[in-house]
Amino acid sequence: MIKEKACRTCRFIVEDAKVCPNCGGNTFTTFWRGYIVITKPEESEIAKKMGITKPGKFALRLSR
Ligand SMILES: [Zn+2]
């Protein structure tokens, strides 16, 4: 099983990446809970609130 990790800056979830495709950050955590899938960030209020510009999976909570 692949352990997905979430970007600490914008919460973008990746399976294997050194740099976040959404914000370019390079710090990740595997301690996250829940996620939302954003398909059209330009039409999503949540995406705007969270500063999401790319479609993808985003963690709702980072626990560490
Ligand atoms: Zn990020």
N, CA, C, O and the ligand as a Tripos MOL2 file, in Angstrom:
@<TRIPOS>MOLECULE
protein
  257   255    65     0     0
PROTEIN
NO_CHARGES

@<TRIPOS>ATOM
      1 N           0.8360   -1.2030    0.0000 N.3       1 MET1
      2 CA          0.0000    0.0000    0.0000 C.3       1 MET1
      3 C           0.8690    1.2510    0.0000 C.2       1 MET1
      4 O           1.8090    1.3840    0.7850 O.2       1 MET1
      5 N           0.5280    2.1540   -0.8990 N.am      2 ILE2
      6 CA          1.2830    3.4030   -0.9780 C.3       2 ILE2
      7 C           0.7500    4.3690    0.0650 C.2       2 ILE2
      8 O          -0.4550    4.6030    0.1600 O.2       2 ILE2
      9 N           1.6590    4.9210    0.8380 N.am      3 LYS3
     10 CA          1.2730    5.8940    1.8460 C.3       3 LYS3
     11 C           1.2150    7.2710    1.1920 C.2       3 LYS3
     12 O           2.2320    7.8190    0.7680 O.2       3 LYS3
     13 N           0.0210    7.8080    1.1220 N.am      4 GLU4
     14 CA         -0.0960    9.1340    0.5390 C.3       4 GLU4
     15 C           0.3270   10.1730    1.5590 C.2       4 GLU4
     16 O           0.1760    9.9820    2.7660 O.2       4 GLU4
     17 N           0.8500   11.2520    1.0640 N.am      5 LYS5
     18 CA          1.2690   12.3290    1.9570 C.3       5 LYS5
     19 C           0.6700   13.6460    1.4940 C.2       5 LYS5
     20 O           0.3460   13.8340    0.3210 O.2       5 LYS5
     21 N           0.5360   14.5450    2.4490 N.am      6 ALA6
     22 CA         -0.0970   15.8210    2.1560 C.3       6 ALA6
     23 C           0.9110   16.9550    2.3230 C.2       6 ALA6
     24 O           1.7270   16.9540    3.2440 O.2       6 ALA6
     25 N           0.8350   17.9090    1.4190 N.am      7 CYS7
     26 CA          1.6840   19.0970    1.4940 C.3       7 CYS7
     27 C           1.3290   19.8980    2.7450 C.2       7 CYS7
     28 O           0.1530   20.1540    3.0040 O.2       7 CYS7
     29 N           2.3080   20.2830    3.4990 N.am      8 ARG8
     30 CA          2.0560   21.0450    4.7280 C.3       8 ARG8
     31 C           1.5690   22.4620    4.4350 C.2       8 ARG8
     32 O           0.9030   23.0730    5.2700 O.2       8 ARG8
     33 N           1.8890   22.9730    3.2840 N.am      9 THR9
     34 CA          1.5220   24.3470    2.9540 C.3       9 THR9
     35 C           0.0950   24.4330    2.4340 C.2       9 THR9
     36 O          -0.6900   25.2470    2.9200 O.2       9 THR9
     37 N          -0.2540   23.5980    1.4420 N.am     10 CYS10
     38 CA         -1.5630   23.7480    0.8050 C.3      10 CYS10
     39 C          -2.4240   22.4940    0.9310 C.2      10 CYS10
     40 O          -3.5790   22.4990    0.5050 O.2      10 CYS10
     41 N          -1.8790   21.4090    1.5150 N.am     11 ARG11
     42 CA         -2.6130   20.1610    1.7680 C.3      11 ARG11
     43 C          -2.8490   19.3010    0.5380 C.2      11 ARG11
     44 O          -3.6170   18.3420    0.6120 O.2      11 ARG11
     45 N          -2.2370   19.5980   -0.5570 N.am     12 PHE12
     46 CA         -2.3310   18.7690   -1.7430 C.3      12 PHE12
     47 C          -1.8080   17.3760   -1.4170 C.2      12 PHE12
     48 O          -0.7430   17.2300   -0.8170 O.2      12 PHE12
     49 N          -2.5700   16.3400   -1.8180 N.am     13 ILE13
     50 CA         -2.1610   14.9750   -1.5110 C.3      13 ILE13
     51 C          -1.4560   14.3490   -2.7010 C.2      13 ILE13
     52 O          -1.9620   14.3640   -3.8230 O.2      13 ILE13
     53 N          -0.2900   13.8030   -2.4390 N.am     14 VAL14
     54 CA          0.4880   13.1430   -3.4870 C.3      14 VAL14
     55 C           0.8900   11.7530   -3.0110 C.2      14 VAL14
     56 O           0.9610   11.4910   -1.8110 O.2      14 VAL14
     57 N           1.1480   10.8720   -3.9600 N.am     15 GLU15
     58 CA          1.6290    9.5440   -3.5940 C.3      15 GLU15
     59 C           3.1440    9.5270   -3.5480 C.2      15 GLU15
     60 O           3.7500    8.9340   -2.6560 O.2      15 GLU15
     61 N           3.7360   10.1800   -4.5140 N.am     16 ASP16
     62 CA          5.1910   10.1850   -4.5670 C.3      16 ASP16
     63 C           5.6530   11.4330   -5.3090 C.2      16 ASP16
     64 O           5.6570   11.4770   -6.5390 O.2      16 ASP16
     65 N           6.0340   12.4200   -4.5570 N.am     17 ALA17
     66 CA          6.5130   13.6480   -5.1830 C.3      17 ALA17
     67 C           7.4770   14.3310   -4.2330 C.2      17 ALA17
     68 O           7.3250   14.2600   -3.0130 O.2      17 ALA17
     69 N           8.4580   14.9840   -4.7990 N.am     18 LYS18
     70 CA          9.4220   15.7020   -3.9630 C.3      18 LYS18
     71 C           8.9740   17.1550   -3.7950 C.2      18 LYS18
     72 O           9.2560   17.8060   -2.7890 O.2      18 LYS18
     73 N           8.2670   17.6360   -4.8150 N.am     19 VAL19
     74 CA          7.7990   19.0140   -4.7930 C.3      19 VAL19
     75 C           6.2970   19.0050   -5.0410 C.2      19 VAL19
     76 O           5.8050   18.2750   -5.9010 O.2      19 VAL19
     77 N           5.5800   19.8140   -4.2900 N.am     20 CYS20
     78 CA          4.1260   19.8910   -4.4250 C.3      20 CYS20
     79 C           3.7330   20.4830   -5.7850 C.2      20 CYS20
     80 O           4.2110   21.5550   -6.1560 O.2      20 CYS20
     81 N           2.8590   19.7830   -6.5310 N.am     21 PRO21
     82 CA          2.4440   20.3000   -7.8350 C.3      21 PRO21
     83 C           1.5530   21.5400   -7.7300 C.2      21 PRO21
     84 O           1.4130   22.2810   -8.7020 O.2      21 PRO21
     85 N           0.9610   21.7670   -6.5800 N.am     22 ASN22
     86 CA          0.0500   22.9070   -6.4260 C.3      22 ASN22
     87 C           0.7780   24.1810   -6.0130 C.2      22 ASN22
     88 O           0.5820   25.2340   -6.6210 O.2      22 ASN22
     89 N           1.6190   24.0920   -4.9820 N.am     23 CYS23
     90 CA          2.2240   25.3290   -4.4590 C.3      23 CYS23
     91 C           3.7400   25.3500   -4.5630 C.2      23 CYS23
     92 O           4.3670   26.3730   -4.2890 O.2      23 CYS23
     93 N           4.3380   24.2260   -4.9580 N.am     24 GLY24
     94 CA          5.7830   24.1930   -5.1020 C.3      24 GLY24
     95 C           6.5260   23.9590   -3.7890 C.2      24 GLY24
     96 O           7.7560   23.9910   -3.7460 O.2      24 GLY24
     97 N           5.7680   23.7240   -2.7220 N.am     25 GLY25
     98 CA          6.3860   23.4560   -1.4180 C.3      25 GLY25
     99 C           7.0450   22.0870   -1.3890 C.2      25 GLY25
    100 O           6.7530   21.2310   -2.2250 O.2      25 GLY25
    101 N           7.9400   21.8820   -0.4200 N.am     26 ASN26
    102 CA          8.6190   20.5910   -0.3760 C.3      26 ASN26
    103 C           8.5820   19.9360    0.9980 C.2      26 ASN26
    104 O           9.4150   19.0840    1.3100 O.2      26 ASN26
    105 N           7.6100   20.3390    1.8220 N.am     27 THR27
    106 CA          7.4360   19.6560    3.0940 C.3      27 THR27
    107 C           6.0910   18.9550    3.1130 C.2      27 THR27
    108 O           5.0510   19.5520    2.8340 O.2      27 THR27
    109 N           6.1370   17.6680    3.4510 N.am     28 PHE28
    110 CA          4.9350   16.8390    3.4320 C.3      28 PHE28
    111 C           4.7730   16.1210    4.7600 C.2      28 PHE28
    112 O           5.7340   15.9450    5.5080 O.2      28 PHE28
    113 N           3.5360   15.7070    5.0450 N.am     29 THR29
    114 CA          3.2840   14.8930    6.2170 C.3      29 THR29
    115 C           2.3830   13.7320    5.8410 C.2      29 THR29
    116 O           1.4860   13.8810    5.0100 O.2      29 THR29
    117 N           2.6160   12.5740    6.4490 N.am     30 THR30
    118 CA          1.7190   11.4390    6.2250 C.3      30 THR30
    119 C           0.6080   11.4170    7.2740 C.2      30 THR30
    120 O          -0.2730   10.5580    7.2340 O.2      30 THR30
    121 N           0.6540   12.3650    8.2100 N.am     31 PHE31
    122 CA         -0.3670   12.4250    9.2560 C.3      31 PHE31
    123 C          -1.4570   13.4060    8.8820 C.2      31 PHE31
    124 O          -1.4450   14.5650    9.2950 O.2      31 PHE31
    125 N          -2.4030   12.9170    8.0900 N.am     32 TRP32
    126 CA         -3.5190   13.7620    7.6800 C.3      32 TRP32
    127 C          -4.7950   12.9510    7.7590 C.2      32 TRP32
    128 O          -4.7600   11.7210    7.7410 O.2      32 TRP32
    129 N          -5.9180   13.6370    7.8460 N.am     33 ARG33
    130 CA         -7.2090   12.9590    7.9800 C.3      33 ARG33
    131 C          -8.2380   13.5900    7.0750 C.2      33 ARG33
    132 O          -8.4140   14.8080    7.0340 O.2      33 ARG33
    133 N          -8.9230   12.7010    6.3380 N.am     34 GLY34
    134 CA         -9.9990   13.1650    5.4830 C.3      34 GLY34
    135 C          -9.4670   13.9200    4.2780 C.2      34 GLY34
    136 O          -8.3850   14.5050    4.3240 O.2      34 GLY34
    137 N         -10.2310   13.9010    3.2100 N.am     35 TYR35
    138 CA         -9.7930   14.6760    2.0620 C.3      35 TYR35
    139 C         -10.9820   15.0830    1.2110 C.2      35 TYR35
    140 O         -12.0550   14.4870    1.2980 O.2      35 TYR35
    141 N         -10.7880   16.0780    0.4070 N.am     36 ILE36
    142 CA        -11.7700   16.4580   -0.5940 C.3      36 ILE36
    143 C         -11.0990   16.3880   -1.9540 C.2      36 ILE36
    144 O          -9.8900   16.5760   -2.0880 O.2      36 ILE36
    145 N         -11.9240   16.1100   -2.9640 N.am     37 VAL37
    146 CA        -11.4010   16.0860   -4.3200 C.3      37 VAL37
    147 C         -11.8900   17.3450   -5.0250 C.2      37 VAL37
    148 O         -13.0920   17.5990   -5.1070 O.2      37 VAL37
    149 N         -10.9600   18.1110   -5.5200 N.am     38 ILE38
    150 CA        -11.2880   19.3320   -6.2560 C.3      38 ILE38
    151 C         -11.0660   19.0560   -7.7420 C.2      38 ILE38
    152 O          -9.9520   18.7490   -8.1660 O.2      38 ILE38
    153 N         -12.1370   19.1670   -8.5240 N.am     39 THR39
    154 CA        -11.9870   18.9240   -9.9570 C.3      39 THR39
    155 C         -11.9290   20.2340  -10.7440 C.2      39 THR39
    156 O         -11.2380   20.3420  -11.7570 O.2      39 THR39
    157 N         -12.6780   21.2330  -10.2440 N.am     40 LYS40
    158 CA        -12.6620   22.5300  -10.9170 C.3      40 LYS40
    159 C         -12.4250   23.6290   -9.8950 C.2      40 LYS40
    160 O         -13.3710   24.2260   -9.3810 O.2      40 LYS40
    161 N         -11.1730   23.8890   -9.6060 N.am     41 PRO41
    162 CA        -10.8470   24.8640   -8.5580 C.3      41 PRO41
    163 C         -11.4380   26.2390   -8.8250 C.2      41 PRO41
    164 O         -11.7850   26.9620   -7.8920 O.2      41 PRO41
    165 N         -11.5520   26.5990  -10.0920 N.am     42 GLU42
    166 CA        -12.0590   27.9370  -10.4170 C.3      42 GLU42
    167 C         -13.5400   28.0850  -10.1050 C.2      42 GLU42
    168 O         -14.0520   29.2020  -10.0160 O.2      42 GLU42
    169 N         -14.2420   26.9390   -9.9360 N.am     43 GLU43
    170 CA        -15.6750   27.0060   -9.6390 C.3      43 GLU43
    171 C         -15.9950   26.6210   -8.2010 C.2      43 GLU43
    172 O         -17.1650   26.5600   -7.8230 O.2      43 GLU43
    173 N         -14.9820   26.3640   -7.4050 N.am     44 SER44
    174 CA        -15.2020   25.8550   -6.0570 C.3      44 SER44
    175 C         -14.8980   26.9040   -4.9900 C.2      44 SER44
    176 O         -13.7990   27.4570   -4.9390 O.2      44 SER44
    177 N         -15.8920   27.1680   -4.1380 N.am     45 GLU45
    178 CA        -15.6880   28.1140   -3.0390 C.3      45 GLU45
    179 C         -14.6410   27.5920   -2.0630 C.2      45 GLU45
    180 O         -13.8100   28.3480   -1.5590 O.2      45 GLU45
    181 N         -14.6950   26.2780   -1.8030 N.am     46 ILE46
    182 CA        -13.7340   25.6800   -0.8690 C.3      46 ILE46
    183 C         -12.3210   25.8400   -1.4070 C.2      46 ILE46
    184 O         -11.3890   26.1720   -0.6740 O.2      46 ILE46
    185 N         -12.1850   25.5960   -2.7010 N.am     47 ALA47
    186 CA        -10.8670   25.7280   -3.3210 C.3      47 ALA47
    187 C         -10.3390   27.1460   -3.1590 C.2      47 ALA47
    188 O          -9.1590   27.3450   -2.8710 O.2      47 ALA47
    189 N         -11.2110   28.1290   -3.3440 N.am     48 LYS48
    190 CA        -10.7920   29.5180   -3.1940 C.3      48 LYS48
    191 C         -10.3490   29.8060   -1.7660 C.2      48 LYS48
    192 O          -9.3340   30.4630   -1.5300 O.2      48 LYS48
    193 N         -11.1400   29.2940   -0.8120 N.am     49 LYS49
    194 CA        -10.8100   29.5010    0.5980 C.3      49 LYS49
    195 C          -9.4680   28.8870    0.9550 C.2      49 LYS49
    196 O          -8.6910   29.4450    1.7300 O.2      49 LYS49
    197 N          -9.2140   27.7150    0.3670 N.am     50 MET50
    198 CA         -7.9940   26.9920    0.7160 C.3      50 MET50
    199 C          -6.8110   27.3970   -0.1510 C.2      50 MET50
    200 O          -5.6950   26.9170    0.0520 O.2      50 MET50
    201 N          -7.0500   28.2720   -1.1110 N.am     51 GLY51
    202 CA         -5.9590   28.7090   -1.9720 C.3      51 GLY51
    203 C          -5.5420   27.6620   -2.9910 C.2      51 GLY51
    204 O          -4.3790   27.5910   -3.3870 O.2      51 GLY51
    205 N          -6.5080   26.8490   -3.4110 N.am     52 ILE52
    206 CA         -6.2190   25.7590   -4.3390 C.3      52 ILE52
    207 C          -6.3870   26.2280   -5.7740 C.2      52 ILE52
    208 O          -7.4120   26.8080   -6.1340 O.2      52 ILE52
    209 N          -5.3840   25.9760   -6.5810 N.am     53 THR53
    210 CA         -5.4590   26.3890   -7.9760 C.3      53 THR53
    211 C          -5.3960   25.2090   -8.9390 C.2      53 THR53
    212 O          -5.7070   25.3530  -10.1220 O.2      53 THR53
    213 N          -4.9950   24.0470   -8.4370 N.am     54 LYS54
    214 CA         -4.8870   22.8610   -9.2810 C.3      54 LYS54
    215 C          -5.9000   21.8030   -8.8470 C.2      54 LYS54
    216 O          -6.1570   21.6460   -7.6530 O.2      54 LYS54
    217 N          -6.4860   21.0650   -9.8210 N.am     55 PRO55
    218 CA         -7.3610   19.9640   -9.4440 C.3      55 PRO55
    219 C          -6.5630   18.8810   -8.7170 C.2      55 PRO55
    220 O          -5.3830   18.6710   -9.0010 O.2      55 PRO55
    221 N          -7.2160   18.2010   -7.7810 N.am     56 GLY56
    222 CA         -6.5180   17.1360   -7.0720 C.3      56 GLY56
    223 C          -7.2100   16.8130   -5.7720 C.2      56 GLY56
    224 O          -8.3130   17.2840   -5.4950 O.2      56 GLY56
    225 N          -6.5300   15.9870   -4.9680 N.am     57 LYS57
    226 CA         -7.0370   15.6180   -3.6580 C.3      57 LYS57
    227 C          -6.3540   16.4800   -2.6110 C.2      57 LYS57
    228 O          -5.1410   16.6840   -2.6430 O.2      57 LYS57
    229 N          -7.1620   16.9850   -1.6760 N.am     58 PHE58
    230 CA         -6.6090   17.8470   -0.6420 C.3      58 PHE58
    231 C          -7.0370   17.3680    0.7410 C.2      58 PHE58
    232 O          -8.2140   17.0840    0.9660 O.2      58 PHE58
    233 N          -6.1000   17.2800    1.6510 N.am     59 ALA59
    234 CA         -6.3930   16.8400    3.0130 C.3      59 ALA59
    235 C          -7.2060   17.9070    3.7350 C.2      59 ALA59
    236 O          -6.9790   19.1040    3.5600 O.2      59 ALA59
    237 N          -8.1570   17.4540    4.5470 N.am     60 LEU60
    238 CA         -8.9500   18.3980    5.3330 C.3      60 LEU60
    239 C          -8.2000   18.8080    6.5970 C.2      60 LEU60
    240 O          -8.2850   19.9530    7.0430 O.2      60 LEU60
    241 N          -7.4720   17.8620    7.1610 N.am     61 ARG61
    242 CA         -6.7630   18.1590    8.3950 C.3      61 ARG61
    243 C          -5.3720   17.5670    8.3880 C.2      61 ARG61
    244 O          -5.1710   16.4310    7.9570 O.2      61 ARG61
    245 N          -4.4370   18.3230    8.8550 N.am     62 LEU62
    246 CA         -3.1080   17.7890    9.1070 C.3      62 LEU62
    247 C          -2.9850   17.6380   10.6060 C.2      62 LEU62
    248 O          -3.2340   18.5830   11.3550 O.2      62 LEU62
    249 N          -2.6030   16.4500   11.0470 N.am     63 SER63
    250 CA         -2.5680   16.2680   12.4930 C.3      63 SER63
    251 C          -1.1870   16.5300   13.0850 C.2      63 SER63
    252 O          -1.0460   16.6260   14.3040 O.2      63 SER63
    253 N          -0.1520   16.6500   12.2230 N.am     64 ARG64
    254 CA          1.1700   17.0120   12.7500 C.3      64 ARG64
    255 C           1.8640   17.9200   11.7820 C.2      64 ARG64
    256 O           2.9920   18.3440   12.0330 O.2      64 ARG64
    257 ZN          1.4530   22.4660   -1.6030 Zn       65 ZN65
@<TRIPOS>BOND
     1     1     2 1
     2     2     3 1
     3     3     4 2
     4     3     5 am
     5     5     6 1
     6     6     7 1
     7     7     8 2
     8     7     9 am
     9     9    10 1
    10    10    11 1
    11    11    12 2
    12    11    13 am
    13    13    14 1
    14    14    15 1
    15    15    16 2
    16    15    17 am
    17    17    18 1
    18    18    19 1
    19    19    20 2
    20    19    21 am
    21    21    22 1
    22    22    23 1
    23    23    24 2
    24    23    25 am
    25    25    26 1
    26    26    27 1
    27    27    28 2
    28    27    29 am
    29    29    30 1
    30    30    31 1
    31    31    32 2
    32    31    33 am
    33    33    34 1
    34    34    35 1
    35    35    36 2
    36    35    37 am
    37    37    38 1
    38    38    39 1
    39    39    40 2
    40    39    41 am
    41    41    42 1
    42    42    43 1
    43    43    44 2
    44    43    45 am
    45    45    46 1
    46    46    47 1
    47    47    48 2
    48    47    49 am
    49    49    50 1
    50    50    51 1
    51    51    52 2
    52    51    53 am
    53    53    54 1
    54    54    55 1
    55    55    56 2
    56    55    57 am
    57    57    58 1
    58    58    59 1
    59    59    60 2
    60    59    61 am
    61    61    62 1
    62    62    63 1
    63    63    64 2
    64    63    65 am
    65    65    66 1
    66    66    67 1
    67    67    68 2
    68    67    69 am
    69    69    70 1
    70    70    71 1
    71    71    72 2
    72    71    73 am
    73    73    74 1
    74    74    75 1
    75    75    76 2
    76    75    77 am
    77    77    78 1
    78    78    79 1
    79    79    80 2
    80    79    81 am
    81    81    82 1
    82    82    83 1
    83    83    84 2
    84    83    85 am
    85    85    86 1
    86    86    87 1
    87    87    88 2
    88    87    89 am
    89    89    90 1
    90    90    91 1
    91    91    92 2
    92    91    93 am
    93    93    94 1
    94    94    95 1
    95    95    96 2
    96    95    97 am
    97    97    98 1
    98    98    99 1
    99    99   100 2
   100    99   101 am
   101   101   102 1
   102   102   103 1
   103   103   104 2
   104   103   105 am
   105   105   106 1
   106   106   107 1
   107   107   108 2
   108   107   109 am
   109   109   110 1
   110   110   111 1
   111   111   112 2
   112   111   113 am
   113   113   114 1
   114   114   115 1
   115   115   116 2
   116   115   117 am
   117   117   118 1
   118   118   119 1
   119   119   120 2
   120   119   121 am
   121   121   122 1
   122   122   123 1
   123   123   124 2
   124   123   125 am
   125   125   126 1
   126   126   127 1
   127   127   128 2
   128   127   129 am
   129   129   130 1
   130   130   131 1
   131   131   132 2
   132   131   133 am
   133   133   134 1
   134   134   135 1
   135   135   136 2
   136   135   137 am
   137   137   138 1
   138   138   139 1
   139   139   140 2
   140   139   141 am
   141   141   142 1
   142   142   143 1
   143   143   144 2
   144   143   145 am
   145   145   146 1
   146   146   147 1
   147   147   148 2
   148   147   149 am
   149   149   150 1
   150   150   151 1
   151   151   152 2
   152   151   153 am
   153   153   154 1
   154   154   155 1
   155   155   156 2
   156   155   157 am
   157   157   158 1
   158   158   159 1
   159   159   160 2
   160   159   161 am
   161   161   162 1
   162   162   163 1
   163   163   164 2
   164   163   165 am
   165   165   166 1
   166   166   167 1
   167   167   168 2
   168   167   169 am
   169   169   170 1
   170   170   171 1
   171   171   172 2
   172   171   173 am
   173   173   174 1
   174   174   175 1
   175   175   176 2
   176   175   177 am
   177   177   178 1
   178   178   179 1
   179   179   180 2
   180   179   181 am
   181   181   182 1
   182   182   183 1
   183   183   184 2
   184   183   185 am
   185   185   186 1
   186   186   187 1
   187   187   188 2
   188   187   189 am
   189   189   190 1
   190   190   191 1
   191   191   192 2
   192   191   193 am
   193   193   194 1
   194   194   195 1
   195   195   196 2
   196   195   197 am
   197   197   198 1
   198   198   199 1
   199   199   200 2
   200   199   201 am
   201   201   202 1
   202   202   203 1
   203   203   204 2
   204   203   205 am
   205   205   206 1
   206   206   207 1
   207   207   208 2
   208   207   209 am
   209   209   210 1
   210   210   211 1
   211   211   212 2
   212   211   213 am
   213   213   214 1
   214   214   215 1
   215   215   216 2
   216   215   217 am
   217   217   218 1
   218   218   219 1
   219   219   220 2
   220   219   221 am
   221   221   222 1
   222   222   223 1
   223   223   224 2
   224   223   225 am
   225   225   226 1
   226   226   227 1
   227   227   228 2
   228   227   229 am
   229   229   230 1
   230   230   231 1
   231   231   232 2
   232   231   233 am
   233   233   234 1
   234   234   235 1
   235   235   236 2
   236   235   237 am
   237   237   238 1
   238   238   239 1
   239   239   240 2
   240   239   241 am
   241   241   242 1
   242   242   243 1
   243   243   244 2
   244   243   245 am
   245   245   246 1
   246   246   247 1
   247   247   248 2
   248   247   249 am
   249   249   250 1
   250   250   251 1
   251   251   252 2
   252   251   253 am
   253   253   254 1
   254   254   255 1
   255   255   256 2
@<TRIPOS>SUBSTRUCTURE
     1 MET1         2 RESIDUE 1 A MET
     2 ILE2         6 RESIDUE 1 A ILE
     3 LYS3        10 RESIDUE 1 A LYS
     4 GLU4        14 RESIDUE 1 A GLU
     5 LYS5        18 RESIDUE 1 A LYS
     6 ALA6        22 RESIDUE 1 A ALA
     7 CYS7        26 RESIDUE 1 A CYS
     8 ARG8        30 RESIDUE 1 A ARG
     9 THR9        34 RESIDUE 1 A THR
    10 CYS10       38 RESIDUE 1 A CYS
    11 ARG11       42 RESIDUE 1 A ARG
    12 PHE12       46 RESIDUE 1 A PHE
    13 ILE13       50 RESIDUE 1 A ILE
    14 VAL14       54 RESIDUE 1 A VAL
    15 GLU15       58 RESIDUE 1 A GLU
    16 ASP16       62 RESIDUE 1 A ASP
    17 ALA17       66 RESIDUE 1 A ALA
    18 LYS18       70 RESIDUE 1 A LYS
    19 VAL19       74 RESIDUE 1 A VAL
    20 CYS20       78 RESIDUE 1 A CYS
    21 PRO21       82 RESIDUE 1 A PRO
    22 ASN22       86 RESIDUE 1 A ASN
    23 CYS23       90 RESIDUE 1 A CYS
    24 GLY24       94 RESIDUE 1 A GLY
    25 GLY25       98 RESIDUE 1 A GLY
    26 ASN26      102 RESIDUE 1 A ASN
    27 THR27      106 RESIDUE 1 A THR
    28 PHE28      110 RESIDUE 1 A PHE
    29 THR29      114 RESIDUE 1 A THR
    30 THR30      118 RESIDUE 1 A THR
    31 PHE31      122 RESIDUE 1 A PHE
    32 TRP32      126 RESIDUE 1 A TRP
    33 ARG33      130 RESIDUE 1 A ARG
    34 GLY34      134 RESIDUE 1 A GLY
    35 TYR35      138 RESIDUE 1 A TYR
    36 ILE36      142 RESIDUE 1 A ILE
    37 VAL37      146 RESIDUE 1 A VAL
    38 ILE38      150 RESIDUE 1 A ILE
    39 THR39      154 RESIDUE 1 A THR
    40 LYS40      158 RESIDUE 1 A LYS
    41 PRO41      162 RESIDUE 1 A PRO
    42 GLU42      166 RESIDUE 1 A GLU
    43 GLU43      170 RESIDUE 1 A GLU
    44 SER44      174 RESIDUE 1 A SER
    45 GLU45      178 RESIDUE 1 A GLU
    46 ILE46      182 RESIDUE 1 A ILE
    47 ALA47      186 RESIDUE 1 A ALA
    48 LYS48      190 RESIDUE 1 A LYS
    49 LYS49      194 RESIDUE 1 A LYS
    50 MET50      198 RESIDUE 1 A MET
    51 GLY51      202 RESIDUE 1 A GLY
    52 ILE52      206 RESIDUE 1 A ILE
    53 THR53      210 RESIDUE 1 A THR
    54 LYS54      214 RESIDUE 1 A LYS
    55 PRO55      218 RESIDUE 1 A PRO
    56 GLY56      222 RESIDUE 1 A GLY
    57 LYS57      226 RESIDUE 1 A LYS
    58 PHE58      230 RESIDUE 1 A PHE
    59 ALA59      234 RESIDUE 1 A ALA
    60 LEU60      238 RESIDUE 1 A LEU
    61 ARG61      242 RESIDUE 1 A ARG
    62 LEU62      246 RESIDUE 1 A LEU
    63 SER63      250 RESIDUE 1 A SER
    64 ARG64      254 RESIDUE 1 A ARG
    65 ZN65       257 GROUP 0 **** ****
